[in-house]
Every structure is written in C-alpha cells, then in structure tokens.
C-alpha cells in the first residue's frame, strides 16, 4: 500500500478527486470505499441490480436420443412427442437483456406474467389438439419457474390444482430462476418426486405432460411429453 490504482492515478496525472476502486488491501478507508461504491451501484445501476436479484446461476445436462435399444436396457425417462415454438404478439419489449460494459442490463415489464398466462391456453390447444387431449388437469407440468406471478397465472388460466406445478415451485424456492437450465431442474425434480412417492410413472403417475419455456421475444417453447414407468432408484 498505497495500491496500484493510487500509483497509476499519480503517474498519468489524474485529478486527486478521481473515483478509484481496487480489489486489494486498501487499509483503513476500505469501509468508506465500499459504501461509496454501494451508493453508486444502487443509484445508477438499477437494471443490473434487478437482474442480479431475480436471476440465479445453474447448469444442467441430459442425454437426448432416438430409438432406444431395449436389449441393452436403454430406458428413456421422458419421451418428447412433439415440440413447437411461438411468439406472443406485441410482446417484444416485455423482456429485454442488453450486454453493457458493466454487465447484463435487464428490462422487465410488470405485464410479463399477464402476457404469459393470457396466451398459455392457446399454446396448450395447439399442442394437444392433434392428440385429442383437452383436459388440462390430467397432465403433468414442467413449467419454467420464471416467478410466482407467472406460475399463479398459469394455474388460474388452465384451472389447475396447485399440486400440478409443485415441481416448478420447489425449484423456484430452492434455486431461483436460473433461466435456461431451470426446466431441466424441474424435469429432474418431477422424476425424483415420482419415484420417492411411489408413482407409477415419472410424470407423477400420469402418462401425458407438457414442458414450457419462456423467454425474450416473448417466445414460448412448448414440448408435449410422455412419461415412462418409474424404477426404484431416486
């Protein structure tokens, strides 16, 4: 000490009042420096703080294949029967992320949950009509845990029992919204719960289900799933 930023400021002739911060042993003024930096972050970087507060970190991986070989005991946990993508009209500005020098900035509209819930039934109709399925309560649900308001809105619009989205709610409470990997966490949570509770299938004892992913655009990914018979290993 003094630290390198102090020496650099003097070397290139910066004003004595220049705002400096360096992750290093700064000595007795470090507490005040931290408060100065916190004040700047709170007042001038609200969009970054919102994103940091809402989104969390996570990683997930799975194996996707076709034509499993029964003779070597290949047994899928879920079957992807169909997959589709749709853009909700007039929703481009509901969720925006921009990479800036200071990090990722997020712009989230308060109307986001409403747009998702108001359009979710149409996504269900388009996905399940080819299979003659119209009873939404008889399906299992792998829903991106984008927030409590989104989950509540989907339950209300589809007339679902709260138990239907418990896997999504559990992942949201334990890990938060991890963005992309979230639905994979929900998928695994449903599989584990189904085994531990002695359900007949990996989809809470039900055969058919749906996986929803939501993101900027506003884009909705809809996957029609079929579950498999559970085994004894959680």
N, C-alpha and C positions, 0 to 999 in steps of 0.2 A: 504494500500500500504506500502511496496512492495507487489506484488501479490504472490499467492501460487506457481506459477511456479518458481519465483525467490527463494523462500524459499526451494522448492524441489531440485532445482539445487545445492544449497549450501549443503543441507542435504546429498545428495548422492555423492557429490564430483565431479560434472561435471565441465568441463573447463569454465572459465569466458566467453569464446567466443561462447558458445553453442547458437544455434539459437532458441529463445523462442517466443511463441505467445500464448496469452490467451485472450479470450473474456471477458474483465473486464475493469475497470477504470485504465488505465495504466499511466495516468499523462501526463507530457509534452513531452515525447518521442513517444507518440502514433502515431502521424502523420508520423514520420520517420519509425516506425514499419510497418505501413500499406503499405508504399511504398516498403519496403524490401520484404514483403510478396507478394505484387502485382508483383514485378520483378520476384520472384521465380515462381509464377503461370504462368506468361506469357512465361518465357523461358523454363520451364521444364515440363509443363503440357498441351501442345498444344492440345492433343487429347481430354482431358476433356473439355477444353475451347470450342473446336469446337462443341462437343455435347451439351454443355450448350447454345451455341449461336443458334444452329439450332433447337433444340427440346424445346418444352414448356410443361406446365402441363395442364391436363384437365381430367375430369371424365364424364362418360355418362352411362345411364342405359335405358333399354327399356324392354318391355314385348313381348315375343315371344310365340305364341300358335298355336294350330291346331283346325280345325273345329269350327269356331266362332259360337256362339249361337245367331242367329238373333233375337229371341224372347226377349232377354234382351239387345238388341241394341249393341252387340259386333260388332265392325266395324274395321277391320284392316286398317292401313294407307298404308301399302305396303304388297304384298304377295311375299314370297320367292319361286319362281317357281323351281329353281334348284341351286345347289351350287357345286363348284369344286375347287380343288387346284392343282397348277402345279409349278414345279421348273424350272427356266430358266437354261439351260445347261451352264456349265463353268462360273458360277457366284458366286461361294462360297465365294470369297474374296472381293466382291464388297461392302458389308456392314457387318461389324463385330463389336460386342459390347462385352467388357470384364469387369467384375466386379473386381476392384482393391481396395486396401486399401483406396486410396484417392477418390474413386468414380467410376463411369462408364466411361470406355475409349471407344471411337468410332473410327473406321477406315472406312472412306467413300471414295470410288473411284470416280474420276471425270467421269468415264464411266457409272456410275449408271443410269442416266437419259436415256442414249442411249440404254442400255440393256433393260430397261423397254419399251421404245417406239418401239424398233425393234421387240419385241415379243408380243406386245399388240394385234395386229391384229389376230394372231394365236389363242390367248385366246378367242377373240370375235367369230371367226369362229367356234371353238369347242363348245362354249357355246350356240350359237344361231342357228346353223345348224339344230338341232332336231326340232326347231320351225319354220323353213323355213324363217328366218329373215336374210336379207343380206344388208339392207340399214341402215348404222350406224347413219346417220343424223336424222333418225326418232325415236331415242331412247332418254331417259333421262339418265343422268350420275351422279352417286355418286362415285367420284374418291378420293382416299386418297390424301390429299394435301401435298405430300411429298416435294414439291418445285416447283418454277415457271418453271424450265427447264423440269421437268417431265410432267407437265400439257401441256406445249407448244409442247413437243414431241408427246404426245398422240393426241392432236388436229391435228398435221401435218400428222401423220401416218394414222389416221382414216378419214382425210378430213373433220373435224368438224368445224362448225361455232363457234366462240369464246363464244357465248352465252350458248353453251351446257355445259361448265364447269364453269359457273359463280358462282354456289353454292360452288364448291370447292375453287375457287379463293377468294370468300368472307371469307370463314372460314380461309384460309391461311393468309389473310391480317389482320383479326381481332384477331385470336388466335394462329397462327403459326402452326407448325407441332407437334401435341400432341401425335403422334404415334398411339397406338391402338384406342383410343376414337375418332379419327379425323373423320372417315367415319360416325359415329353416329351423330356428329355435322353437317356434310354435309347433311345427310338424313333429319334431322330436319329443316335445313335451306331451303332445297328444298320444304319441306311441307309448311313451313310458307310463302315462296315467292309465291307458287302456290295459296294459299288462298288469300293473300293480293292482288294479281294481277288478281283475279277472274278467274283463270284457272279451267277447267272442272275436272281435276284430280290432285292428289297430286304429280304427276310427270310432272309438267309444262304443263299439258293438254295432255300429251302423255300416252299411255297405257303401253308400254314395256320399260324397262330400265335395266341398269347394275350397279352393285356395285363392285368396285375394291379395294382390299387392297394389299399393297406391303410391304415386309419386308425381314429380313435376309434370305439368302439361295441360290439365291434370289427367294423368294416364292411369288406367285401371287394367291390371293383368288378372285374367280370370282363368283358373285351371279347374277342370272337372276331374275329380279323383275317385278311385275305388280303393277301399281298404283291403287288407289281407288278414287271414286268420292269425291271431296272436300266438307267440310262443312263450315259453316260461321265463325267458331272460329279460329283465328290465333294461 
